[in-house]
Amino acid sequence: MPKGDNLDPKGLIFEAYRIDGITTAECRTIFLDWALSVPGTHVPADLLSGLLKQYGDDFPDHPMTQTLRDGQEQIAQPRRRGGWRSRQRDA
């Protein structure tokens, strides 16, 4: 599991898995930093799948694994559209 690969260029996720006693809140903060640094040319859902393949089996009970799964679920859920489309009524 290399530090600073295409899935995790800054090595943030890599380092999170090496911190003893890391909390879920700390993992969420690290995840947010990772997500904000994802280049616009990458699809975050694909990166999350790759990270879970890389770390999920080896660290199933780690709070970062759950944070990655939560992130994957949030991406998969449709979001409410705002603006005039959400206010239109079906005729």
Secondary structure, DSSP 4 states (H G I P E B T S, - for coil): --TT-SS-TT-HHHHHTTSTT--HHHHHHHHHHHHHTS-TTS-HHHHHHHHHHHHTTT-TTSHHHHHHHHHHHHHHSPPPP-THHHHPPP-
